[in-house]
Amino acid sequence: MFQFELNEKTRTLTLVGNFDASRTEEVKAVLDNVEDSLNIDMNNLQFICSSGIGIMVMTYRKLKEKGKEVYLINLNDHIRKVFEVAMLNKIFNIK
């Protein structure tokens, strides 16, 4: 099961569950409309597929061109390790 919610007031996208390829287009549609710095809360994320990571990288690039940031927050140990192995901890601001 996977759920996501964008809180526009706090500019936080919360991801919960297993983010697999079947849900990437839905998340992409939401992120395509984000124009300001963004927090992505992964506290309750158990899995993320490569397509999901790709969408985050595309969002990062789009916002970086506008002088904005993407912050990954509340990563559990497993998800943090995925980002470290892919060396994405070098580009994303991880809190």
N, C-alpha and C positions, 0 to 999 in steps of 0.2 A: 504494500500500500504506500502511496506517496501523496503528500499534500504540500501545497505552497501557498503563501499569502504575502502580498506586498502591502506594507503599511506606508502609505504615502507621507503621512505626518512625520514619522521617524526615519523615512527613507530606508526601511529594512525589509528585505526579502527573507522570509523564514521558510526553510526547507525541512520537511519531516518525512522520514521513512526511506524508501528505496527509489532513488532518482535514476530510472532506467530510460532507454531510448524511446520507449512508447510515450513519454511525457515531455520530451525535449521541445517539441513545437509549441506546446502550451506555455512553457516557461519562456521560450524565445519571444513569443508574441508579447508577453508582459515586459520583458527586459528591453525590447526594441523601443518601448515608449519612455524608458527612463532617461532623463536628461541631466540629472544631478548626481553628486556623489552618492554611493550606495553601500549599505551594510548588507552582507549576506550571512544570516545566522544559520549555522549548521549544527547547533546543539543536539538536535534530535534526528540528524541525517545518519542513516546506517550504511548507505551505498550510493555511489555516484558513478555513472558510466562515462566513457570517454566523450560521448556527445554532449553530456551535461557539462563536463569540464570545458569542452570547446565553446559552448555558449557563454560560459563565464569569461573565457579569454576574449571572445569577440566583444562582449560588453565592456571588459576592461579596456581594450584598445579604443573603442568608440568614445568612452568617457575620458580616457587619458588625453585624447586629441583635443578635448574641450577643457582640459585643465582640471578635470574631476578625478575622483579616486573610487576604487572598489575595495572595501574592507571585508575580509572574511573573519567572522567572529564566532566564538564558542565552538571551535572544531573539537570533536572528540579525538582520541588518540588514533583511531583507525583512519579517519578522514584526513587528519593532519599528516599521517604517514603517506597517504596517496599523493597529496600535494608535494610533499618533500621528495618522494621518489621521482616524480615527474619534474622536479626542480621548479615548480610553480611558486614555491615559497620565495623565490628570488624576484618575482614580479608583483605578486599580490601582497598587500598589506595584511598580514595575519595577526589578529589580536587574540 
